[in-house]
Amino acid sequence: MFSSYEMLKSQIDYQMEDVRKTMKQCKSKRKKNKEKSRKKSNFRLEGEA
């Protein structure tokens, strides 16, 4: 029971670390896209004002 729990816990930790890495990559990609869209929206707002 205890050993299987430890194994499960380490496996989950490993998977969570993997998820965090992929989320970081996605966030950095999204950040770049956000900057682009922010420039567009700022340009649009200036055009309307």
Phi and psi in degrees as a GROMACS rama.xvg file:
@    title "Ramachandran Plot"
@    xaxis  label "Phi"
@    yaxis  label "Psi"
@TYPE xy
-65.2817  -44.8083  PHE-2
-65.5662  -39.3188  SER-3
-67.0345  -35.9584  SER-4
-63.0611  -44.4631  TYR-5
-60.6108  -43.4657  GLU-6
-62.1826  -45.1175  MET-7
-61.596  -43.6521  LEU-8
-62.0041  -45.9272  LYS-9
-65.1027  -36.0606  SER-10
-65.1069  -44.0869  GLN-11
-63.6854  -44.0835  ILE-12
-56.9232  -43.3857  ASP-13
-62.5335  -45.2242  TYR-14
-65.1192  -40.6406  GLN-15
-63.0685  -39.0474  MET-16
-61.7972  -41.8498  GLU-17
-60.9359  -45.8166  ASP-18
-61.5225  -42.4122  VAL-19
-60.777  -42.4987  ARG-20
-60.7043  -47.4638  LYS-21
-66.1722  -36.4827  THR-22
-65.1116  -39.2887  MET-23
-60.6563  -43.9359  LYS-24
-62.2181  -44.3163  GLN-25
-63.2358  -41.5283  CYS-26
-63.2592  -42.6118  LYS-27
-65.316  -37.628  SER-28
-64.702  -44.8427  LYS-29
-64.8185  -35.9393  ARG-30
-59.8541  -44.9481  LYS-31
-60.8348  -44.1123  LYS-32
-64.4141  -38.1639  ASN-33
-62.5351  -42.6672  LYS-34
-60.9011  -41.3133  GLU-35
-61.7171  -49.8954  LYS-36
-66.3197  -32.4617  SER-37
-65.6019  -41.8637  ARG-38
-61.4294  -42.7589  LYS-39
-62.1077  -47.0105  LYS-40
-66.2432  -38.5751  SER-41
-62.3407  -43.1178  ASN-42
-61.5003  -42.219  PHE-43
-65.2893  -43.2694  ARG-44
-63.7426  -41.8061  LEU-45
-63.7657  -37.0469  GLU-46
-66.4818  -37.3131  GLY-47
-76.065  -32.11  GLU-48
